[in-house]
Amino acid sequence: MMGGADVTVQNTKDGATIRMRAKSKDQVQHVQHMAQMMKSCMSGEQR
């Protein structure tokens, strides 16, 4: 999905907030899936 989302990063006092917004309606599910994968990776969750 190269270029399928607008991504912003905002630094916070305890880390960062990442926002990903799909550029088109047909990319929404893919962006949501990628966000869940990032969450799992960064938190050490087992899938």
Secondary structure as UniProt FT lines:
FT   TURN            2..3
FT   STRAND          5..12
FT   TURN            13..14
FT   STRAND          15..22
FT   HELIX           25..27
FT   HELIX           28..43
//
